[in-house]
Amino acid sequence: MMPENDYGFRPVNTVRTFGEILAHVAGANYVFCAAAKGEPSPHAEAAFEKTATTRAQIIKVLAESVAYCDAVYASLDDKRAGEIVDLPFEMGKGARALPLMINSGHVQEHYGNLVTYFRVKGMVPPSSQPAK
């Protein structure tokens, strides 16, 4: 929904731009989901914030990170969910499902940020639009 020229929008100078938030989420998706997968992350958390700068690039890396995570979520079953893995960001060890739960919360946290950006721009965010 957000036009290309507003991917550089930030409500105040001390926060990420709209595009930087999405690029940050893409990088963090890899870190959380790789931990659940039990492998090193193919991308660092901040990998895309400076390299994916256009709307098209940001949408691409975000979609790829979601696809990576979708495969990890799909591979989870009751037995695997409780297996102990190394958690990201030096959080120690925990159940394989834990980084996926944290990832889900992280995505929602940043969606909440983006809702504010939409509202400041006079737009109705996707989650608040009437069903079609």
N, C-alpha and C positions, 0 to 999 in steps of 0.2 A: 504493500500500500504506500509506503513512504517513497516519494519521488527521489530520483538520483541526487538532485542538488541539496536535499535535506539529510543525506547520509552524513554530512559534515556538521549537522546541527548539534549543539549542546546548550542546554538551558542556562548554564553558568560555566565559567572557565575552569572550574575545579573538577568537572566530571568528564567522563568519556563522551565522545560523540555518539550519535545513534549507530553509525556504522561500526565504530570501535567496540561498542557493547556486543553487537552481533558477532564480530570477529573474535572477541574475547570468549564468547560462549562457544564458538566453534573449537577453539583451542582447548578450552576446559573440558568440552565433551570428550575429546580424545584422551585426555589425562584420566578422567574418571572411568571411562569405559575400558580403557586399556588395563587399568588396575583390576577391574572386574574380570577381564579376559585373562589376566595373569601374564601380561606381556608389557614390555616397555612401550610407552606412548610413542606413536609414530610422529607426533608433533608436540612441541612445548605449549604450555598454556598461552603464552604471548606470541605464538608463532605467526598469527595472522593480523594482529592489530596494526602493524606497520607495513605488511606486505600486501594485504588485500585491502585496497583503498577505494575501489569503485563499487558501485552497487552490484554489478554483475559478478565481480570477483568475490565479494562478501557473500552473496547468495550462494555461489558455487561452493565455497569452502564450508559454509554452514550446512548446506544440503549433504555434502560428503561426510561431515562429522556426524550428522544425524543418521545417515545410512550405516556408518561404522557402528554407532551405538545401537541401532535397531538390531543388527546381527548379534550383538552381545546380549541384549535383552532377550532376544528370541532363543538364544542357546541356554538360557537359565532355566533350570528345573528345580524341584524341591531339594534334591540331593546336592546339586552344585551350589545352590544359594547359600547354604550353610558352610561351605568349605572356606578355610582360612586363606586369605591372600594378603599380600603387601598392599596397604592403602596408600593413596597418593599424598603428596605434600607432607611427608614425614609424620603421618598420623599413626604409624605403627602397623599393626595387623588387625584384621577384622574379617567378618563374613563377606563372601564374594558379593552378596546382595547390597552391602553397605555403600560402596562407592556409587552404585546405580541409584540408590535412594538419595544420596547426597547430590548426585548429578541432577536428578529430577527437581529437587529443591532449588538448586543453583539456577536452573533454567527458569523456574517460576519467579525467583527473586529478580532476575534481570528482565523478565517480561514485565514485572511490576514497574521497573525503571522506565521501560519503553512506553508503557501506558501513559506515563506523565509526559513524555516527549510528544506522543500523539496529541494529547489534550492541549499542550502548550501551542501546538501547531494548528489547533482548531479541528482536529480529526477525531473521529470516533474509533477507538482501538478495535481490532478484530473481535476480541472476546465480548465486547459490549454491543456489537451490531446485532440487529434483529435477525432471527433465523429466516432463511430464504426458502 
